Amino acid sequence: MMKFNLHPAVKIFYWSLVALFIQHMHGLLLLASLLLLMCLALYFCAGQLMSLLRRTRWILLTLTIVYAYSIPGSAVFSSLGIMSPTVEGLSEGAMQMGRLLGVLSALAILLQQLSSAQLMSGLYSLALPLKWMGVSREKFAVRLALTLQYAENSMRESAMDLKLAIGDAMRYEITQTTKIALPNQSYRTLDYALIGMGGVILIGILR
């Protein structure tokens, strides 16, 4: 897949915009966006998408079941009474699943575009506001990098050990000798222009 030579922070920022925009979509607009994103992901990075779907399949199933039985409405199977899922619940569950699938499809494209080092570099750049709040970006980047790396390695061993893997990742200790090397890619005029445009879009979404 062709990798566009944009700053990693720009790519992560626009993925965040897509994820946020999807949450405001309904009906045909959501369906059209989902189909577009999934087609792009299947064409450019099918393996990455399938991997994400395998890891989240139980979340998708649970999400649908919870909505189907927790939202009051007309019973799908009237003979089951209160044990039946509702039409409204299934509809809302399908919509939430569509939103999640859209976000995962966009994430698959993002992960195909960025290496682990580029991903961390982009997150480090986007964490600049933490510096103004007195929080060390360097410690944030190291902690996040090690947590993601350890969690990914642990989850590859067995999907059944997800809870244990997350627990182990959160307990991972950073030593004084821990070092993370991030690629130093400079922002270009196009990067600044896209960030500015994205900022306008973000304001429009949040209004």
N, C-alpha and C positions, 0 to 999 in steps of 0.2 A: 504493500500500500504506500502511495506517495505521502511523504510527511512534509507538511507545509512549514517553512522556516520562520515561524512566529515564535515569540518568547513563550516558554512554558506557562508563565503566569497568565498570559492572554488566553491560551487554550483552556486552562482551568477556570478562568473567570467566565468565559462564554459557556462552558459546560454548566457552571452554576446558574447562569441565566436561563439556559434551556430547562434545567431541572426545576427552577422556580416558575418559569412560564408554564410548564406542563401542569403544575399544581392548580393553575387557574383555568385550565381547559375543560370543556364539557362536550358531550355529544359528538357530532360529526367532526368538529375541529380536532378533538382529542383523538378520534379514530384515524383521521387523515395523518396527523402528526406521528402517531404511533406506527402506522404502516410505513411512512417515509423513513423514520429512524431505524426501524427493524430491517427494512430492505437495505439501507445503507450499511448497517452493521453486518448483516449477513453477506453482503457483497465484499466489503473491505476487510472484515475481521470476524468471520463466522466462528472460528475457534475460540476467540476471546469472549464472544457473546454466549456461546454454549457453556463455557466455563462459569460465567457469572450466573447463568440460569440454573445450572446444576447446584451451585452453592446457595441459591436463594429459593429453590423450588418449594421447600417446606414453608417458608415465609409467605410465598404467594398463595399456597393452598390454605394456610391458616388465616390469612387476611380475608380470603373469600368466604370461608366458613363463619368467621366472626361477624362479618357484615350481614351475611345471609340470615343469621339467627338473632342478631342483636337489634336490628332495625324493625320496628313494628310495621305492619301492612297486611296486604292480602296474602293468604297462604298459597304456596305453589301447589301443595297437595292437601286439599281440604279435608280429606279423610284422616290425615295425621294430626289435625288440630294444632295445638301449640308446639308439637314436635316437628312441624313442617317449616322449612325456610320460607321467607317472604319474597314476593316479587320485588318489592322496593329494596330489600336487603341484597338480593342477588344483583340488582341493577347497580346499586352503589358499590358493592364489592367488585363487580366487573370494571367499574370506572376507576376505582382505586388500583386495581391490578393493572389496568391499562397505563395509568400514570407511572407506576413502578416499573413496568416493562419499558416504557419510553425512557425513563431515567437510566435504566440499566443498559439500554441500547446505546444511548449517548455516552455512557461511561465506557462501554466496550470500545467505542471509536476513540475516546480520549486516551485510554490505556494503550491502544495500538499506536497512537501517535507519539507517546512519551515513554522514555525509558524510566526506570526507577529513580535514577539520579536527576533526570529532568523534572520528574514529578515533584521530587523534594525541593529542587531549585525553585520551581514555580510556587510551591506552597510557602517557601521561605520568603520570596518576594511579596506575596500577598499578605504575609504576616507582619508587614511593616508597621501597621497601626499598633501592634503589641509593644513596639519600642516606645511609642509615645505614652503608653500606659505604664511604663516602667518594667515591662516583662521582657526577658531576654529572648530574642528571636533565635539565637544560637542554641540555647537549651531546648527551646520548643522544637526546633528542626531535628536535633539529635534524638530527643525522646520520641518524636513521631516516626522518624526513620527506623529506629530500632524496634519500636512497637509494631509497625507495619511489616517489617521484615520477619520478625519473630512469629507474628501471628500468621503470616502467609506460609512460612515453612511448617508451622505446627498444623495448620488446617489441611495442608497437602497430605499429611500422614493419614488422616481419617476424618471424614465429615462427622462421624459419631462423637468425636472428641472436641467439638466446637466450643462448648462451655469451658472445658479444661484449657483449651488453647488460648481463649480470650483471657482467662484468669492468669495463665502463665505469662502472657504478653504484658499484662498490666503490672505484674510483679517484677518485670525485667529491670534490673538495676543499671544505671549509667555510672561508669567509673570515671575517674579523672583522666584516664588515658583514652577514653572513647573519642574517636574522630570520624567525622563524616565529610567526604570531599564532594562538593557540589560544583557542577559546571557553571562557569561565569559567562553567561550569555548576555550581551548588552541589549538594551531596548533600542529599537529603531523607530523611525518616524511613523511607520505603519502600525507598530505596536501601540504607540501613544494614541494614535488616531482611533484605533479599535477600542482601546480602553475608554477613551472619552465617549465614543458612540455607545459602548456598552453601559456606561454610567447613565447616559440619557435614557436608555431602554429600561434600566433598573428602576430609575425614578418613575418612569411611566407605569411599570408593573406594580410598584408599591403604592401608587396614588389611589 
